[in-house]
Amino acid sequence: MQLYLSVTPEQIRPASAYYRNFAHVAYRIGSESTLLYSNLLIQTRGGLLSLSDLDAPTITAPQRLAGAVIRECCRRGYSGVVADFEAKPTQDRLQFLARLQEMLQQNQRVLYVPETYRMPGAVTLITTAISGGDFQTYLEDKVRQGSIALDLQRLRMDFPLPAPTGEGSPLTAESFAVLSKDRSVFYSPSLAARYFTCVQGGETHFVLYDDADTLRRKLQIGKKLGVSTAFLMYPEVADLLPALFGQPPSRTGK
């Protein structure tokens, strides 16, 4: 399975000690449908171009923007584009992605899109951070709908009990560290995640989370179902990189 680590330019150096297959989170959409990027080293090559629509204006010239993205892919040897689009689908973004998909396909490159932007020819990013049901069944359903890649979002979710809505609250690393200290931890085969319970302020909490082993298990399930690509976000897994990829070589060579 092809695994990409999504990094900003500032994160490339520490991430490179463990892994070097990157999705470069350095690109965004500017005014007048321009492609903007920040702080990339001149020698940056290979991997994927990750394009954000955060605070982006309406895309008035989809052909111009798509052309700029293709030229950047060719210049840096990117094998595809990740559309890191957080806004709800709008006509201008859909038109742009449709045109970009056509041009990427012509250049033998791949487009990855969020599930809300699923479209013919593109690979759909599917989150692995589910808190109910059966993980393998969940992925099997997604695979039947078309080509997918795994978005390995690190799960750290707190569910005050009872939880009739099934909705939890995401935990920061600091909050999770406090809640998880000295707890008896269990593994859920159906969710491919770990969990524990605790009492805080007189309230019982159920905490569901991922570690390096559960992320590897989710990758294994995806690979078994024919999924060929997966993504990790560097900030989410920075502390897990030694467990995921092994310790970096010693600078002294010892």
Order of alpha helices (4+ residues) and beta strands (2+ residues): beta-alpha-beta-beta-beta-alpha-beta-alpha-beta-beta-alpha-beta-beta-beta-alpha-beta-beta-beta-alpha-beta-alpha-alpha
